[in-house]
């Protein structure tokens, strides 16, 4: 079986998160960005980014062998 693509939608902890993230939350977001870069370099992440015209959600499209692998990336 060939690769499968999964759409990932992440919700921020609160609607104002983009504007009022704490220093600890910003550090977590920095680590999140590094993790996404690593997935992209491995060819496992095709696209990721924020949805700018909504409540601050983020999206990603994973290229994986199966749903379990996609779930492991999201976790």
N, C-alpha and C positions, 0 to 999 in steps of 0.2 A: 504494500500500500504506500502511496506517495504521501508527501507532506499535507497537512491539514492546516487551515487558517482559523484562528479564533479571535473574535473581537472582545476586547476587555474594556469595561467602563468602571472607573473608580470615582467614588463620591468622597468629597472632602468631609472632615468631621463637623463642619458647620459652614453655612453659606458665605460667611465673611472671611473664611480661612485665608484666601489669597491676600487679603489686606491686613489681617491681624494675627498672623502666625507668630507663635512664640519663638524665641531663639532655639529651644529644643526641637520644635517642629520644623524650623528651617534647616537644622542640622539633619534631621531625618529625611527631608526632601532632597538635600544634597546627596545623601547616600542612595536614595531612590534614583536620582539622576545617573549616578555612577553605575548602578545596577542595570539600568536600562541601556546605557552605553555598551556595557559588556554583552548584554543579550543581542544588541544590534551588530556588534563586531562578530559574534558567533553565527549571525544569520538567522537568529531566532526571533528577532523583533523587526518588523517591517516598517512600522510607523508608530509614533507615540507623541503625545502632546496634550496641552490643555484645550478645552472648548471655551473660547473666549466670550461667547455670547450667551452664557448661561450661569448657573450657580457654581462655577469653578470646577466642574467635573474634568476628568482626564480620560483619554482613550489610548488604546494600544491595539495593535494587530500582531498577533504571534503566529509564527510559522513553526508548527510542531508535528511530532509523529502521531500524537493522540491527545485526547482531552486531559488525561492525567498529567502529561507534561505541561500543557497550558495552565492547568490548575496549580502546578508546582511553581510556575513563574509568578502567577498572581499572588500566591501566598507569601 
